[in-house]
Amino acid sequence: MNQVLRTVNRLLLGLVGLVLAVVGGAVLAAGFGAAVPSWWPWYGPRDVLLSDADRNRWRDEGWWWPVVIAALAVLVVVALWWLFTQLRRRRLSEVLVDSGDGEGAVLRGRAVEDALTEEAGRIDGVDRAQAVLTGRREAPRVRARMMLEPHAAPGSALRGFADEALAHARNSAGLDALPAEVRLKAVKHRAERVS
């Protein structure tokens, strides 16, 4: 499903880019006095995009400006939504597991994330943890965040994550490699009084 959405997204981006490039290029060509097709609405550098009659045609209609403003607002909202979906880091929804029969099996990405999070949370010195799968379903990657207790040693917490949680996830999914980026942060705590 992700592959289909990615393909549709690329096709839409390509189509919008092509239309904008063709229209913009044709307007520039007409503006510089180049030859344009006979059906093109603008012919030369002195031609205007909207004539006085076109601009004033609907001015006295009470519905015109609210419709124009609403349409532009919807267009801006859709464009912003599309932009934010492009910038958002995508979570991996499934991991492809080699089942040995040539077909393969699919493991839910959320299940792997939950198992990694739970096992990382049980490591000595870890207050809480969170793991997210990214990458491709054939080559997943892990982004993990671990909040360490005040007494925890970061090196041993990181080794525990790599040797236990990450190794178990890699072995259970039958992956050759499961690269991980781990961010460690200390839990905020009150200073202890020494008397």
C-alpha positions in Angstrom: 0.0 0.0 0.0 2.9 2.4 0.9 4.4 1.7 -2.5 1.2 2.6 -4.3 0.8 5.8 -2.3 4.4 6.7 -3.0 3.9 6.1 -6.8 0.7 8.1 -6.9 2.4 10.9 -5.0 5.3 11.0 -7.4 3.0 11.0 -10.4 0.9 13.8 -9.0 4.0 15.9 -8.2 5.4 15.2 -11.7 2.1 16.1 -13.3 1.7 19.4 -11.3 5.3 20.3 -12.0 4.9 19.6 -15.8 1.7 21.7 -16.0 3.3 24.6 -14.1 6.4 24.5 -16.2 4.4 24.4 -19.5 2.0 27.2 -18.5 4.8 29.3 -17.0 7.0 28.8 -20.1 4.2 29.6 -22.5 3.4 32.9 -20.6 7.1 33.8 -20.6 7.4 33.0 -24.3 4.4 35.2 -25.1 5.8 37.9 -22.8 9.0 37.9 -24.8 7.2 38.0 -28.1 7.9 34.5 -29.2 5.4 32.6 -31.4 2.7 30.9 -29.4 -0.2 28.6 -30.7 -3.3 30.3 -32.0 -5.5 28.9 -29.2 -3.2 30.5 -26.5 -5.1 33.3 -24.8 -2.1 35.7 -24.6 -0.2 36.8 -27.7 2.5 39.3 -26.9 4.3 41.5 -24.3 1.5 44.2 -24.3 -1.3 41.6 -23.8 -2.7 41.4 -20.2 -3.7 38.3 -18.4 -7.1 39.6 -17.3 -8.8 42.4 -19.1 -10.9 45.1 -17.4 -14.1 43.3 -18.5 -12.9 40.0 -17.1 -11.8 41.5 -13.8 -15.1 43.4 -13.3 -17.5 40.8 -14.7 -18.5 39.3 -11.3 -17.6 42.2 -9.0 -21.3 43.2 -8.3 -22.4 39.6 -7.6 -22.6 39.0 -3.8 -21.5 35.4 -4.0 -18.3 36.0 -6.1 -15.8 37.1 -3.5 -16.8 34.6 -0.8 -16.5 31.7 -3.4 -13.1 33.0 -4.6 -11.8 33.4 -1.0 -13.1 29.9 0.0 -11.6 28.2 -3.0 -8.2 29.9 -2.4 -8.3 28.9 1.3 -9.1 25.3 0.4 -6.2 25.3 -2.1 -3.8 26.7 0.5 -4.9 24.1 3.1 -4.5 21.2 0.6 -1.1 22.5 -0.5 0.1 22.8 3.2 -1.2 19.3 4.0 0.6 17.9 1.0 3.8 19.7 2.0 3.7 18.4 5.6 3.0 14.9 4.4 6.2 15.2 2.3 8.3 16.4 5.2 7.0 14.0 7.8 9.2 11.0 8.5 7.3 7.9 7.7 6.9 5.0 10.1 7.4 1.6 8.6 4.1 -0.2 8.7 5.4 -3.7 7.9 8.7 -5.7 7.7 9.3 -8.3 5.1 10.4 -11.6 6.7 12.1 -14.3 4.7 10.1 -17.4 5.5 12.2 -19.7 3.4 9.5 -20.7 0.9 10.3 -17.9 -1.6 7.1 -16.1 -0.8 8.1 -14.3 2.4 5.9 -13.2 5.3 4.9 -9.8 6.6 5.4 -8.7 10.2 3.6 -5.7 11.5 6.0 -2.8 12.1 4.0 -1.7 15.2 4.5 -5.2 16.7 8.3 -4.9 16.3 8.3 -1.3 17.7 6.3 -2.5 20.7 8.6 -5.4 21.4 11.7 -3.2 21.1 10.1 -0.5 23.3 9.1 -3.0 26.0 12.4 -4.9 26.1 14.4 -1.6 26.1 12.3 -0.4 29.0 13.4 -3.4 31.0 17.1 -2.7 30.7 18.8 -1.7 34.0 18.9 2.0 34.3 16.3 2.8 31.6 13.3 4.7 32.9 11.4 4.6 29.7 12.1 3.9 26.0 10.5 4.4 22.6 11.4 2.7 19.3 10.3 3.6 15.8 10.9 1.7 12.6 11.9 3.6 9.4 13.4 2.7 6.1 12.1 0.2 3.6 10.3 -3.0 4.5 13.2 -5.1 3.1 15.7 -3.1 5.0 14.2 -1.6 8.2 16.1 0.8 10.5 15.4 1.6 14.1 15.3 5.1 15.8 15.2 4.7 19.5 15.0 7.1 22.4 15.9 6.0 26.0 15.4 8.1 29.1 18.0 7.1 31.6 17.7 7.1 35.4 20.1 9.3 37.3 22.3 6.3 38.4 22.4 4.7 34.9 25.6 4.3 32.9 25.0 5.2 29.3 27.5 2.7 27.9 25.9 -0.3 29.6 22.4 0.9 28.7 23.4 1.1 25.1 25.1 -2.3 25.1 22.0 -3.8 26.7 19.9 -2.3 24.0 22.2 -3.6 21.2 22.8 -7.0 22.7 19.3 -7.8 24.0 16.4 -5.8 22.5 18.0 -5.1 19.0 19.5 -8.6 18.7 16.2 -10.3 19.6 14.2 -8.1 17.1 16.8 -8.8 14.4 16.8 -12.6 15.0 13.0 -12.9 15.4 12.5 -11.1 12.1 15.2 -13.1 10.4 17.1 -9.9 9.3 20.8 -9.9 8.4 21.1 -6.4 9.8 19.0 -4.0 11.8 20.8 -0.6 12.0 19.8 1.6 14.8 20.1 5.2 15.9 19.8 5.5 19.7 19.4 8.8 21.5 20.0 8.8 25.2 18.7 11.4 27.6 18.8 11.6 31.4 15.5 11.9 33.3 15.2 15.2 35.1 15.4 14.8 38.9 15.8 16.9 42.0 19.2 17.4 43.4 19.9 15.3 46.5 20.9 16.9 49.7 24.1 15.8 51.3 24.4 16.4 55.0 
